[in-house]
Amino acid sequence: MVAKVKHMQAAQVSPQLIEKYGLAGPRYTSYPSALHFADDFQETQFLQDLKSQQEPISVYIHLPFCRTMCWFCGCNKIVTRKQDKADRYLDYLAKEMLLWRAQLTDVKVGQVHFGGGTPNFFNVQQIDRLNALLRCYLPLTPEVQISVELSPDVLTEDQVWAFSRLGAKRASIGIQDTSPMVQEAVNRPQPMHCNVDAVRWLRAAGFTSINVDLIYGLPHQDRASFRQTIQDVLALEPDRFALFNYAHVPWLKPTQKVFASDIFPNPMDKLEIFQDSRETLEAAGYTFIGLDHFAQHDDELAKAWNNGKLQRDFQGYSVTESAAILGIGLSSVSQSPKAYRQNFKQLEDYEAALDAGQLPLAKGLALTEDDGIRRTVINRLMCQLKLDFANLSDELGIDFADYFKTSLVDMQELVTDGFVAMTDTGLVVTKMGRFFLRNIAMQFDAYRERQVGRCSQTL
Ligand code: SF4
């Protein structure tokens, strides 16, 4: 049985292994990755999938505005100080929700997530209007779960209460790094008192889950500075941490060109920063989940991880069991069992489509049967760190060992390097292999040759 394959103990990763596996590769928040979405996509399949959902779906709503630009940022955002842009954006969100409502006659919405950009760019009146739109246009279940991403540096207590009125009970706050030197280098000044206030206000307003986003691999970080960041954030007692590997893709995100190449920690430093953080968080009672998340033992995410119910989608790891996620707003991505679709990224294109009474579809991808099989396998690996070949054969209607014979031959090299333990019946990612999880998943990726030079480094 796969479960009986013994995990290897963590070992020192050699510079040779770092060099060998320091490749460009997707984060596998989707498969195939968004790089393969095409302009000529027809959304008939997606709409059919959406309408046929028996269980409540999830909705993602993108709120793209930010007051300032963080140089490292890879999100789709619009940097502006003009507050009235949010009013106009809400007008267009209303138009889009109205169009989707016509598609959701027999479908309910069980989860809503507001992401950005900076959702708390919106002022209290604008958040209240968002609340009204949500309840007017989307068929929410009575027990709908609502979550929001917040940026503590521009957050006010009144905004927290406005999101609470909207029904949000979960918040994810972006801290990234508490070192003033790092913050200055990335143009994100955020004194610690902003983070302390944010958490205090959220708890007082009844938020039951607070996640903190951190990024390792940023300019000027080293082991000592990031240890301090972890200690600073632990003092806030968040329920969850996401510890993201900085994605340096200046050919896609030109603001990253501001960074000199010699101010980044090297891949070995990054590995040590991650291992230090992991040890500290585990010692503090957090469970290490998947690639880069940590949660307190009694948190839903930790329970889903322990029960094999963890999910992965465009927002990272989640407990959502929705087979369909509907993305609303600029650049939002939707996913269904057989397709992905993405809205326009440029505001003028997004508005023009809605002015013409059309859904603002920019591109997408209809999954082939092979895409669907590989998506299941890669998702299982990212969420459970193991594959049971017999179970997957039954579930997918294939002979796993035969279907993936080339992948399994290639996998032998990762077995030799200590990242994977494999038998005839399955494979398990080792403790050391977790740092190379994206590399392991790449063995099942039919598009990997075409992604070279287009993704961030895995290490
Ligand atoms: S606040 Fe967030 S979305 Fe906005 S620029 Fe900074 S990292 Fe990007």
Residues whose N, C-alpha, C, O or C-beta is under 5 A from the ligand:
A	BS01	SF4	C66 T68 M69 C70 C73 C75 K77 G116 G117 T118 S151
